[in-house]
């Protein structure tokens, strides 16, 4: 029995940007070369260079987002772009980076237009560079240069909705009391270590579980479980408050609460979600094999319709390119 909520029609409030003529650097006009946005202008992806003294290269002082653009009947549209950029602003504020949400919004759309991408992964990144003297060694960040880029990739990333095998990681998630659950570049070493270790053992993805046995999240996705037809969103203070997680809760009516590792093992279905993962069913958690995923499959189908503008109740989440 599917417990997915029935959409209630709401007025479409899709932000429709005014068309802008794209200004390209003279050296960015080579046919077939991908373009990216770098510090206020579009340029070839193989052109910009960051000096070896870049602070973010040494200390991870940057903030990024993962965003998706989808092909719809009315052209390309970006899913929940304002929410992603607002979360990015919060991370930038912590590092003292001046982040202009409106400028980032327009840069994202211009990059997608310039590359002609419809189904695409969008990566905005802001970071701290070098000081006035070219030196950036040290933990003080005032006075360092600030930079911003957007690249778009017409490629599949992360789980992308496929059935995956999950394992509990020996690593623990960064506690929110030490690192806020935002997309801070340096914080993702934690995910990289867990992901690498899980792949070396033959799994697709790693699951973080805290010292008390409560599920946190995966390396780049939030966790849900289904039991007796009820959908539950795993809640944990150390987990990223995912925009896709919020979306899935709205679509499914899922309750949000802490979940133990043992509860997850006893679930009928387990799935994860994220911008790159979308809605991805879990086929196994270590030695626990999960069978058919009917509710997850229904939710996958609904999510796919929503991001492609086929559900009128949710078109306000789309920004036309």
C-alpha positions as CSV (number, residue, x, y, z in Angstrom):
1,X,0.0,0.0,0.0
2,X,1.5,3.3,-1.0
3,X,1.4,6.1,1.6
4,X,2.5,8.9,-0.8
5,X,0.5,12.0,-0.3
6,X,-1.8,13.3,-3.0
7,X,-0.6,16.7,-4.3
8,X,-2.8,19.7,-3.5
9,X,-2.7,22.1,-6.4
10,X,-1.1,25.4,-5.5
11,X,-0.5,28.5,-7.7
12,X,2.6,28.3,-9.7
13,X,5.1,30.8,-8.5
14,X,8.1,29.8,-10.7
15,X,10.6,32.5,-10.7
16,X,10.9,33.6,-14.4
17,X,14.1,35.5,-14.9
18,X,14.3,38.2,-17.6
19,X,16.4,37.2,-20.5
20,X,19.9,38.5,-20.5
21,X,22.4,38.7,-23.4
22,X,25.4,36.5,-22.4
23,X,28.7,38.3,-22.5
24,X,31.6,36.0,-23.3
25,X,35.3,36.7,-23.0
26,X,37.0,36.7,-26.4
27,X,38.9,33.6,-25.5
28,X,35.7,31.7,-24.5
29,X,34.4,31.3,-28.0
30,X,36.0,28.0,-29.0
31,X,33.2,25.7,-30.4
32,X,32.5,22.6,-28.3
33,X,34.4,23.8,-25.2
34,X,32.4,23.8,-22.0
35,X,32.0,27.2,-20.4
36,X,31.9,28.1,-16.7
37,X,31.2,31.2,-14.7
38,X,34.3,32.6,-13.0
39,X,34.3,35.8,-11.0
40,X,31.7,37.6,-13.0
41,X,32.1,36.3,-16.5
42,X,31.7,33.2,-18.7
43,X,35.0,31.7,-19.8
44,X,36.2,28.3,-21.1
45,X,36.4,25.6,-18.5
46,X,40.1,25.0,-19.3
47,X,41.1,28.7,-18.9
48,X,40.8,29.9,-15.2
49,X,43.6,29.1,-12.9
50,X,43.8,29.3,-9.1
51,X,47.3,30.1,-7.6
52,X,48.9,27.4,-5.5
53,X,48.7,29.8,-2.5
54,X,44.8,29.6,-2.6
55,X,43.7,29.3,1.0
56,X,40.9,26.9,0.1
57,X,43.4,24.6,-1.5
58,X,45.3,24.4,1.8
59,X,42.4,24.6,4.4
60,X,39.2,23.8,2.6
61,X,37.8,27.3,3.1
62,X,35.0,27.1,0.6
63,X,31.3,26.4,0.2
64,X,29.6,24.6,-2.6
65,X,26.1,23.3,-3.5
66,X,24.9,20.5,-5.7
67,X,21.9,21.5,-7.8
68,X,20.0,19.9,-10.7
69,X,18.6,21.2,-13.9
70,X,16.0,19.1,-15.7
71,X,14.5,19.0,-19.2
72,X,10.8,19.9,-19.1
73,X,8.2,20.3,-21.7
74,X,8.8,24.1,-21.5
75,X,12.6,23.9,-21.7
76,X,15.3,23.5,-19.0
77,X,14.4,24.3,-15.4
78,X,16.4,24.3,-12.2
79,X,14.9,22.5,-9.2
80,X,14.7,24.5,-6.0
81,X,17.5,26.9,-6.9
82,X,16.6,29.7,-4.4
83,X,16.7,27.2,-1.5
84,X,20.1,25.8,-2.5
85,X,21.6,29.3,-2.9
86,X,20.2,30.4,0.5
87,X,21.8,27.4,2.2
88,X,25.1,28.3,0.4
89,X,24.8,31.9,1.7
90,X,24.6,30.5,5.3
91,X,27.9,28.6,4.8
92,X,29.6,31.6,3.2
93,X,28.6,33.8,6.1
94,X,30.4,31.5,8.5
95,X,33.6,32.0,6.5
96,X,33.1,35.7,6.1
97,X,32.6,35.4,2.4
98,X,30.4,38.0,0.8
99,X,27.8,36.0,-1.1
100,X,25.3,37.7,-3.4
101,X,22.4,35.3,-3.8
102,X,20.8,37.2,-6.7
103,X,24.1,37.3,-8.6
104,X,24.7,33.6,-8.0
105,X,21.1,32.9,-9.2
106,X,21.7,34.7,-12.5
107,X,25.2,33.2,-13.0
108,X,23.7,29.7,-12.7
109,X,21.1,30.4,-15.4
110,X,23.6,32.1,-17.7
111,X,26.0,29.1,-17.4
112,X,23.3,26.7,-18.2
113,X,22.2,28.8,-21.2
114,X,25.7,29.2,-22.5
115,X,26.3,25.4,-22.4
116,X,22.9,24.6,-23.8
117,X,22.4,22.1,-20.9
118,X,19.0,20.8,-20.0
119,X,19.5,17.7,-17.8
120,X,22.5,18.8,-15.9
121,X,24.3,18.8,-12.5
122,X,25.1,22.3,-11.4
123,X,28.1,23.1,-9.1
124,X,28.4,26.6,-7.7
125,X,31.5,27.1,-5.5
126,X,32.7,30.1,-3.5
127,X,36.1,30.1,-1.8
128,X,38.9,32.1,-0.2
129,X,42.0,32.8,-2.3
130,X,45.2,34.6,-1.5
131,X,46.1,37.7,0.5
132,X,47.3,41.0,-0.9
133,X,50.9,39.8,-0.6
134,X,50.1,36.5,-2.4
135,X,50.5,34.6,0.9
136,X,47.6,32.6,2.4
137,X,49.3,30.3,4.9
138,X,47.6,30.6,8.3
139,X,44.1,30.4,9.8
140,X,43.2,34.0,9.7
141,X,40.9,34.7,6.8
142,X,40.1,38.5,6.8
143,X,41.7,40.2,3.8
144,X,41.9,37.1,1.6
145,X,40.5,37.4,-1.9
146,X,37.0,35.9,-2.5
147,X,36.0,34.0,-5.6
148,X,32.9,32.4,-7.2
149,X,32.3,29.9,-10.0
150,X,29.5,27.9,-11.5
151,X,30.0,24.8,-13.7
152,X,27.4,22.6,-15.3
153,X,27.8,19.0,-16.1
154,X,25.5,16.9,-18.4
155,X,26.6,13.8,-16.6
156,X,25.3,11.3,-14.0
157,X,26.8,11.8,-10.5
158,X,26.6,9.9,-7.2
159,X,23.8,7.2,-7.0
160,X,21.4,8.9,-9.4
161,X,18.4,6.8,-8.4
162,X,19.9,3.3,-8.8
163,X,19.6,0.4,-6.3
164,X,22.6,0.5,-4.1
165,X,24.4,-1.6,-1.5
166,X,25.0,0.1,1.8
167,X,27.4,-0.5,4.7
168,X,27.8,1.0,8.1
169,X,31.0,3.0,8.1
170,X,33.7,2.7,10.8
171,X,34.0,6.5,10.6
172,X,31.6,8.8,12.5
173,X,29.9,11.8,11.0
174,X,31.3,15.2,11.9
175,X,29.3,16.3,15.0
176,X,27.3,19.5,14.5
177,X,28.8,20.9,17.6
178,X,32.2,20.9,15.8
179,X,31.2,21.5,12.1
180,X,27.7,22.8,11.2
181,X,25.9,20.6,8.8
182,X,26.3,22.8,5.7
183,X,28.2,22.2,2.5
184,X,31.6,23.4,3.7
185,X,34.4,22.1,1.5
186,X,36.8,20.9,4.2
187,X,34.0,19.1,6.0
188,X,33.6,16.7,3.1
189,X,36.9,14.9,3.8
190,X,34.7,13.0,6.4
191,X,32.5,11.8,3.5
192,X,35.4,11.0,1.2
193,X,37.0,8.8,3.8
194,X,33.8,6.9,4.5
195,X,33.0,6.5,0.8
196,X,36.5,5.3,0.0
197,X,36.5,2.7,2.8
198,X,33.0,1.4,1.8
199,X,34.0,1.0,-1.9
200,X,37.2,-0.8,-0.9
201,X,34.9,-3.4,0.8
202,X,32.7,-3.7,-2.3
203,X,29.8,-1.5,-1.3
204,X,28.2,1.4,-3.2
205,X,27.8,3.8,-0.3
206,X,28.5,4.3,3.4
207,X,26.1,4.9,6.3
208,X,27.1,7.0,9.3
209,X,25.8,5.7,12.6
210,X,26.5,7.6,15.9
211,X,28.0,6.3,19.1
212,X,24.5,5.6,20.5
213,X,23.5,3.5,17.5
214,X,21.3,6.2,15.8
215,X,21.4,6.6,12.0
216,X,22.8,9.9,10.9
217,X,23.0,9.9,7.0
218,X,25.0,8.6,4.1
219,X,28.1,10.4,2.7
220,X,25.9,12.6,0.4
221,X,22.3,11.6,1.0
222,X,19.6,11.5,3.7
223,X,18.0,8.3,4.8
224,X,14.4,7.1,4.8
225,X,12.8,3.8,5.8
226,X,9.4,2.2,5.1
227,X,7.7,-0.2,7.6
228,X,4.1,-1.4,7.4
229,X,3.4,1.1,4.7
230,X,4.6,4.1,6.8
231,X,7.4,6.3,5.5
232,X,9.9,7.7,8.1
233,X,12.6,10.3,7.4
234,X,15.7,9.8,9.6
235,X,16.3,12.8,11.8
236,X,19.7,13.6,13.3
237,X,21.3,16.8,14.5
238,X,24.5,16.0,12.7
239,X,22.9,15.3,9.3
240,X,22.6,17.9,6.5
241,X,19.1,19.3,6.4
242,X,18.7,18.2,2.8
243,X,16.5,20.1,0.3
244,X,15.6,16.8,-1.4
245,X,14.8,15.4,2.0
246,X,12.4,18.2,2.7
247,X,10.9,17.7,-0.8
248,X,10.4,13.9,-0.2
249,X,8.7,14.7,3.2
250,X,6.3,17.1,1.4
251,X,5.5,14.6,-1.3
252,X,5.1,11.6,0.9
253,X,3.8,12.9,4.2
254,X,6.6,11.1,6.0
255,X,7.2,11.6,9.7
256,X,10.6,12.8,10.8
257,X,12.2,11.3,13.9
258,X,15.4,9.6,15.1
259,X,15.9,6.1,13.9
260,X,18.2,3.4,15.3
261,X,20.4,1.1,13.2
262,X,18.4,-1.8,14.4
263,X,15.1,-0.2,13.2
264,X,16.7,0.3,9.8
265,X,17.6,-3.3,9.6
266,X,14.0,-4.3,10.5
267,X,12.5,-2.0,7.8
268,X,10.6,-3.3,4.8
269,X,12.3,-0.8,2.5
270,X,15.2,1.7,2.9
271,X,15.9,4.5,0.5
272,X,18.2,7.5,0.4
273,X,17.7,10.8,-1.3
274,X,19.7,13.8,-2.4
275,X,20.2,16.2,-5.3
276,X,22.6,13.8,-7.0
277,X,21.1,10.6,-5.6
278,X,17.5,11.7,-6.3
279,X,15.4,8.9,-4.7
280,X,17.6,5.7,-4.6
281,X,16.4,2.4,-3.2
282,X,18.8,0.4,-1.0
283,X,19.1,-3.3,-2.0
284,X,21.2,-4.3,1.0
285,X,22.5,-2.9,4.3
286,X,25.6,-5.0,5.0
287,X,24.2,-8.6,5.2
288,X,20.5,-7.5,5.4
289,X,19.0,-7.9,1.9
290,X,15.9,-5.9,1.0
291,X,13.4,-7.3,-1.5
292,X,11.1,-5.3,-3.7
293,X,10.7,-1.6,-3.1
294,X,7.1,-0.8,-4.2
295,X,6.7,2.4,-2.1
296,X,10.1,3.7,-3.0
297,X,9.4,3.0,-6.6
298,X,6.1,5.0,-6.5
299,X,8.0,7.8,-4.8
300,X,10.7,7.7,-7.4
301,X,8.1,8.1,-10.1
302,X,6.4,11.0,-8.4
303,X,9.7,12.7,-7.8
304,X,10.6,12.3,-11.5
305,X,7.3,13.9,-12.5
306,X,7.8,16.8,-10.1
307,X,11.3,17.7,-11.1
308,X,10.2,17.7,-14.8
309,X,7.3,20.0,-14.2
310,X,4.6,17.3,-14.7
311,X,2.9,17.9,-11.4
312,X,1.1,21.3,-11.4
313,X,1.0,21.4,-7.6
314,X,4.8,21.7,-7.4
315,X,5.9,23.8,-10.4
316,X,6.7,26.6,-8.0
317,X,9.9,24.6,-7.1
318,X,11.2,25.1,-10.7
319,X,13.1,28.0,-12.1
320,X,12.9,28.3,-15.9
321,X,16.3,28.6,-17.6
